[in-house]
Amino acid sequence: MLNATFAALLVLLCAPASAGEVELSLREYSGRMYEVDARFDVSASSAVVWEVLTDYENLPSFVSSMRKSRVLETREDGVVVVEQDAVGGFLFLDRQVSVCLDVKRALDRLNFIDTCRRDFWFYEGGWATTDTLDGGTRVSYRLQAQPDFVAPGFIVKRVMNKGARELLVQVREEILRRAARR
């Protein structure tokens, strides 16, 4: 009975979560390196999309996992240094993670890399936008991360999948809210 219950729990936990219009893939590479590749289309201008993506100080107001996000510095070379704390969970266990991102925006792309390496050996990614034929915007997200904490791979994958999916759904919802106000 215990094995059947555990197997059922694993199936439930590993099943992909539905997120409407967000497409997401998560791959695991050797050395506990994970890569998230995701995208969604939204009926909003790229200006509204970038307003949301670069609203670092207000991220906790629309991303539920974000506990803190604050700009530490804006350098002359255009790099914005952003400190963020977020919480990810699995069942009844929550873990807070911290990153200190160097963020660089160039036209339709924004790249970030964690320079503090408190909770990740490697954490790098970015956002990109392209205009769609119907006047909306396609938003793409990529993240490569190698956590420095020990947890079974299926747990890390589940937490990363759930966290990335929720992030994208909540960012998409905020974009739509702001577009509706205009």
C-alpha positions in Angstrom: 0.0 0.0 0.0 2.8 2.4 0.9 4.6 1.8 -2.5 1.3 2.4 -4.4 0.7 5.6 -2.5 4.3 6.8 -3.1 4.0 5.9 -6.8 0.7 7.8 -7.1 2.3 10.8 -5.4 5.2 10.7 -7.8 2.9 10.6 -10.8 0.9 13.6 -9.4 4.1 15.6 -8.6 5.8 14.9 -12.0 2.7 15.6 -14.1 2.9 18.8 -16.1 0.9 21.6 -14.6 -1.5 23.4 -16.9 -0.9 27.0 -17.4 -3.1 28.0 -20.2 -1.0 29.7 -22.9 2.5 29.2 -21.4 4.7 26.7 -23.2 7.5 25.4 -21.0 10.2 22.8 -21.3 12.7 21.8 -18.6 15.8 19.8 -19.3 18.3 18.3 -16.9 21.9 18.0 -17.9 24.8 16.2 -16.2 26.2 17.9 -13.2 22.7 18.9 -11.9 22.4 21.7 -14.5 18.9 22.6 -15.5 17.6 24.6 -18.4 14.2 26.2 -18.7 12.9 27.3 -22.1 9.5 29.0 -22.1 7.3 31.3 -24.1 3.9 32.9 -24.3 2.0 35.2 -26.6 0.2 38.2 -25.2 -2.2 40.8 -26.6 -0.1 43.7 -25.6 2.5 46.0 -27.1 6.2 45.3 -26.5 6.3 48.6 -24.6 3.9 47.2 -22.0 5.8 43.9 -21.8 9.1 45.7 -21.2 7.4 47.9 -18.6 6.5 44.8 -16.6 9.8 42.9 -17.2 11.9 45.8 -16.0 9.7 46.7 -13.0 12.2 45.2 -10.6 11.1 46.9 -7.4 7.4 45.9 -7.9 8.0 42.2 -8.8 6.8 41.0 -5.4 3.4 42.7 -6.0 2.6 40.4 -8.9 5.0 37.4 -8.6 3.8 35.3 -5.6 7.1 33.6 -5.0 9.1 36.8 -4.9 9.8 38.0 -1.4 12.2 40.9 -2.2 13.4 42.6 -5.4 15.4 45.7 -5.2 17.7 47.7 -7.4 21.1 48.1 -5.8 22.8 50.0 -8.5 22.5 51.2 -12.1 26.0 51.3 -13.6 27.2 53.6 -16.4 27.5 50.7 -18.8 23.7 50.2 -18.5 23.9 47.1 -16.2 21.2 47.2 -13.4 22.2 45.2 -10.3 19.1 43.6 -8.7 19.0 41.7 -5.5 16.1 39.2 -5.2 14.9 36.7 -2.7 12.3 34.1 -3.7 10.6 31.1 -2.1 10.1 27.7 -3.8 8.4 24.8 -2.3 7.7 21.1 -2.5 4.8 19.7 -0.5 5.2 21.2 2.9 8.9 22.3 2.5 9.8 25.8 1.4 13.3 27.0 0.6 14.3 30.6 0.1 16.8 31.4 -2.6 18.7 34.6 -3.2 20.3 36.0 -6.3 22.2 39.2 -7.1 21.6 39.7 -10.8 23.6 41.8 -13.3 20.8 42.7 -15.7 21.6 44.1 -19.2 18.9 45.2 -21.6 19.5 45.6 -25.4 16.5 46.4 -27.5 14.3 43.3 -27.6 16.4 41.3 -25.2 17.3 41.3 -21.5 20.1 39.1 -20.1 20.9 38.4 -16.5 23.5 36.5 -14.5 23.8 35.8 -10.8 27.1 37.3 -9.6 26.8 36.5 -5.8 26.4 32.7 -6.1 24.7 32.3 -2.7 22.3 29.5 -3.7 23.4 28.6 -7.2 26.7 27.6 -8.7 25.4 29.0 -12.0 22.3 31.0 -12.7 22.0 32.8 -16.1 19.2 33.6 -18.4 17.1 36.1 -20.2 13.9 37.4 -21.6 13.3 38.3 -25.3 10.3 39.7 -27.2 9.2 39.6 -30.8 6.1 41.2 -32.4 3.4 38.8 -33.5 1.4 39.2 -36.7 -1.8 40.0 -34.8 -0.2 43.1 -33.1 0.7 41.3 -29.9 4.0 40.2 -28.5 5.7 36.8 -28.1 7.7 36.7 -24.8 10.4 34.1 -24.4 12.3 33.1 -21.3 15.4 31.1 -20.8 17.2 30.1 -17.6 20.1 27.8 -17.0 20.7 27.0 -13.3 22.8 24.8 -11.2 21.7 24.8 -7.6 24.3 24.5 -4.9 22.0 22.7 -2.5 21.4 18.9 -2.4 18.0 17.5 -3.2 16.8 14.6 -5.3 16.7 15.5 -9.0 13.0 14.9 -9.3 12.3 17.4 -6.5 14.5 20.0 -8.0 12.9 19.5 -11.4 9.4 19.8 -10.0 10.2 22.9 -8.0 11.9 24.6 -11.0 9.1 23.6 -13.4 6.4 24.9 -11.0 8.3 28.0 -10.2 9.1 28.9 -13.8 5.5 28.2 -14.9 4.0 30.3 -12.1 6.5 33.2 -12.8 5.5 33.2 -16.5 1.7 32.9 -15.8 1.9 35.8 -13.3 4.1 38.0 -15.5 1.6 37.4 -18.4 -1.3 38.3 -16.2 0.4 41.5 -15.1 1.1 42.4 -18.7 -2.6 41.9 -19.6 -3.6 44.0 -16.5 -1.4 46.9 -17.6 -2.4 46.7 -21.2 -6.1 46.8 -20.2 -5.5 50.0 -18.3 -4.1 51.8 -21.4 
